[in-house]
Structures are given as C-alpha cells and as structure tokens.
Amino acid sequence: MGALRLSFGILLLVALSASGKTFPFEAVRLTQADARSFPAIGFGDREAAPPWSSTTPSCRAWPGSHDWPSDPEWKQLNVSLGGALLRPSPAASACYQGDNYNETTCRWLLDESRRTHFWIEEPLSTLTQWPQGSTCPLALNAEGTCTRGGFPEYVVNATTVKHVQAAVNFARNRNIRLVIKNTGHDFGGRSMGAGSLSIWVHNLKDFEFIPEYTVGRYSGMAVRVGAGLESWEHFNHMAANNISVVAPGGGTVGAVGGWISVAGHGSLTSKYGLGADQVLSINVVTADGRFLTVDPNKHKDLWWALRGGGPSTFGVITSVILKAYPPISVTNGGLNFAVNPSLNNTPPSTDPNSLTDLASFWSGVSLAYRYCTNIIAAGGYCFSYIYPLGNNSFRFTSSQLIPNITAPAYRALLQPLYTQLSTLHNIPVTLPTTITSSLYAGNGRRTGSGDFPVNTRYRSRLFPARVWQNDTAWADVFDAIRAGVEEGGYNFHGIAYSPTTEIAGWPGADSAVNPAWRETALHAIFMEVVPVGLSAAQARAADARVQAYVDRWQALMPEAGAYMNEGDPAEPEWQARFYGEKYARLVEVKGRWDPWGVFWASTTVGSEGWEVVTEDGYPMGQNGRLCRVGKGV
C-alpha cells in the first residue's frame, strides 16, 4: 500500500508539471505542523500585522545584539531546513592569514577562476564588490584581515519552496534583515547585506516546455522556468525544444527573478518586448510565508506589481511561465573603428578602420547611433561601446542584430550607413560581403563560464525616441555623451531598442514597468571601475563627478527614466527615475502584501524609510546595520 501511495504521488507531481502548474520542488512546502514544532518559522497574518510605530524596533537584529537569534535557534532553523542553512566564509579569505589561508586556492581564484563557473556558484559573492565594503578584497599576499563586511551572516540554499518559506518566516518573526540572491549579477548591492539572512535561489533550475498554454487572451506555446535558471541554460533548453524565448543577453544572468521584476532587456526587445512583457504566471512566496500562484486572474494587484515593479520587494519568485515563440533566426554584423590623433598619420594599430581625425570619429559615432532607428524599425537592436583609451584616443565598437531577416535585406538596410560613414565622414569601413544568419537559440552548447568579480558601477538613462526626430536635440544629447567619455573618461555603453506598448501586447502592456521604457530608443550608460579602498569622502566626490555628466542628460530629457538593474543605487530621485508615475501605486501594493517590511533592498519600493548605517558613511555601502531613517545606532 505504501508503494502504491508513493507511485500515486509521483504521478501527481508529473501531471501537475505537465500542465504547467508547479514544479516538483514547489510541491515541497512548509506546513502548520512544521510551524508548531518550531514557532519561529510560523506563518504571518497580513490582516493582523501591526503598523510601524514607535514601539517597533528601530533597527533589524544585529549579530551580538539582544534580539539576535541564539546559536540553538540557528541550529533549529537548520534542522527545519533539512541542513540547507550555510554559513560560508568569503572566498577571498583564502588569501589572508588565518584558518582559511591557502596560497594555492588564492592563486587559483586570481588566475583561473574566471575561466570557470566558480563565482556564479558561490553563495556569498556578487560580481560587483564595492557595496560589500571592500573588507576582504581578492589579492595575492593580502595584508590585514578578511572580515565578512556586507556579506550575509547566513545563507539558505533553497532547493524547495519550503526552504524559501521557512527563511522568510524566520526573518520576519525574528526581525532579521532578509536578502535574495541568484547568480550574483548585482551592480547595486541588493543581494547582500551585513547581518542578514540570504535566500539563495540559484539552484532552482527546473525547466518545462508547455506546447499549449492558455490564460486570458493568450493561447500558444509557453515555458515554465525555475528562478535559478541562467540565460545560457535557458538558451540550451530553447535549442533542445526548437523554440525561442525572450532572455537576457548575458549568459550567466538569471533568466527570470530580478530580470523580469525590473523590466529585463535583450536582443529581441524591439521585436517581442521586455522580459516582463513575456510573463503569463508567477509562483511566489510572499512576506507572510504563503506560496501563491499569481496571474491575470488571481491576486491582480500583485500580478501587476511583480512585472516591472522592482526586485526583492514583493516576494521571492520561485518560477515563472513565459511566452514561447517559433524558432527565430538572427543576423548580426559588427561595425568598429578607432581614432588616435596623437600619433598624427601613424596608424595606432593594425586595425584597418583606425582614424587620425578626431572630428571624423565623433561624427561617425553620432551617425551610427542615429541610424539605429532603422534597425529598431526592423525589430532589431544596436549594441555598442565607446572606450576612452588615453592620450586622446577612442574606440567605438558596435553590432547590429536583426531577427528574421534575409541576408540581402540586411545588406540593403545597412549599406546606406556604411556608405555615409565612408563618403561623408572619411571612415574606412565597408559592409562585409558575406552576411550570415544563425538561430537565436544557438546550437544548444552554451556554457556559463567566464565571470569574475569587478567593481563596475553603472549610471544610466533611457533616452526618449523624440530626441532622434530633432537635429538640434540630438546634437545636444550627443555632445553630453561625448563630454562624459572625452572629459570624464567614462566608458559609454549604448543599447538601442524600442519596447513600445504595442510590442508589449497582452498582458505586458498593463504592468508596473516604468513608462519611460515605452518611449525609449536608447538605453545609455556611463560605466566606471571603482578603485578598491576608496574612503567615504573619495567615493562621494567620485559620485558627484559622474553625476554631473548624467545631470546634463537629465536637463536635456527631463522625462528620461533609468533601468534599475543597470542604474546607480545612489540615483537622485530614484523613485521617479526607476518607476515613473507608477511609484505611488506600487507603494500601496507593497503596504498590502508586506506590512512588516520584510523585503528590503536599496531603491526598491518603500525602501526610503530605511537606511544602512555604515561605520564610515560610505555611500550606498551594505556593510552596516539596517535601521529606520534617523534611528540608527
């Protein structure tokens, strides 16, 4: 009889998965019996939650404070989690004298780890170091001591919904700061926090192809994606199932989760819209510890907010159902040229596209960006960088990707750009004679290696399409781009696409996505590498310097928004820039679904009431206690 029950249970899970309702890991859930045996993981009651008042703790619990859980409580939590509670040391501790010191490991981390998947599989690290506080930088023969800094105290390696629920409930009931981490692609420090409990969803990697799925006005192919699936894995599943799905371009970016929660852009943005526009259903654990399915028919306010309303603020997503499309072919061509006028008429390299005239270089770059509107109209996108190389030298690199276009049509569309660059601007570029296409999903052999922690910081704006329609407006905006590169010394990253409301379709057009996305033609970013070890004063001065160039953009385009995932966590007026006119409604949804304020991260909805109190005042650092504004210790 026991074997029969077991077989029936397995058949039930298979049936549920085949219908697209749940994954097996989502069927393992926290029960009231679990909560009775350990009340600290008991469920919350949103209706009975008291409002924040003067009697509410001013700060989250802190290691060593009177309200920090005792060691036996942490051990009991681990028992409830079946051993999923981790307390890892920072990876770079191998480089410091102490119990973890290992010179061989340190050298491997420095020299070899970038060719592996190590940093994506590491439960603490993110690919941007500065928010952690630089208390344990990776360095050979490192001096001083390695401390945890802004890294979490404990990590729950979530492989079931029960793990997520128990972690959320424990953090809420014991007043602990909670963070959510996936692959570590985090430029703003949202997935780290000193004195926190981290929910690591990286290993929720299930995937399911659903040949027929219907909800509301949508009927067609779909896929169910676990929250921890990386983009490279997503593409391999596409190839195996002969389909296409809108996905992040970066191979190790999480394919859902924080990507869709903010907006999510990629190479199909002009054809099918943003990542958030693809969502048909979401499974999520909310602040009370409940596991819900949210879709156009259920929990409509949360459904609206989870698509574009910000990550780590309304719940922990465990899986998502997305639209799927027939196989898509993509045609991609590169356009690159450089200038080094300081060398007079001597080519700066063997690059045949090198110039000696600075004016020609900048006029050519301007033309290339303006021509991107033609690529967008064809459903494609332009992906580009401008690099300052020093000594008044610069390099422009770009690619123009267009889906489902023939080689002759691609050549006909791009040839005028190359002709104008050559004849009007004296830039020696020619369109390649051979234009080839490939499947968007590739050959199914992608890998997820090659990431390494760096200190890159992003400041971005979504340039509205209206700028391209006026020569004077464009000239002013491009001058501001040039100034940031030429005077400021910042790398410029530009991605041209247009995810309009019409392209978003149903249900994407009605979501919490920042309205600025629907008017944009260029996602523009200034990038810099933050030196390790800056003092708080030096960091604030560096912030002010780059902000002056971003302010020039804002003055020319007051309506311009910004993409939070590639934006500045110290963004002034971040509510308007990241969320636009939808922020007030998002705050209302936040209040209904998380009256305790369980979910908090910098620049997420409702986060302005709290701050991280660091010892040195480093701007936007996460190496400090989370307290209500003005109530810090």
Protein Blocks (a to p, Z undefined) as FASTA:
>chain_A
ZZmmmmmmmmmmmmmmmnopacfklmpccdfklmmmmmmlcccdfklpccddfklcfbdc
dehiaklccfklmmmmmmmnnopaccdddfklmmpgcjklcfklmmmmmmmmmmmcklmm
pmkbccbfklnoopaccdehiehjddfklacfbdcddfbfklmmmmmmmmmmnopacddd
fehpafkopmgcehiacddfklmmbccddfbacehjbgcddddddfklcfklmmmmmmmn
opaddddfblklcfbljlmmnnopafklmmnopfklmpgbdcdddfkopacdddfknokl
lmmmmnonaghklbccfbdcdddddddddddddddddddfknomacfbfbfkbcfbfklm
mmmmmmmmmmmmmmmmnopacddddddebjhiacdddddddehiafklmmmmmmmmmmmm
mmmnopacdddfbdcdddfklnopaccehiacdfbdcddddddfklmmpmklmmmmmmmm
mmmmmmnopacddddddddfklnmpaklpccbdfklmmgcbdcdddddddehiafklmmm
mmmmmmmmmmmmmmmmmmbccdfklccfklghklmmmnmmmlmmmmmmmmmmmmnomagc
ehiahklmpccddfkopghiabbcdddehiaZZ
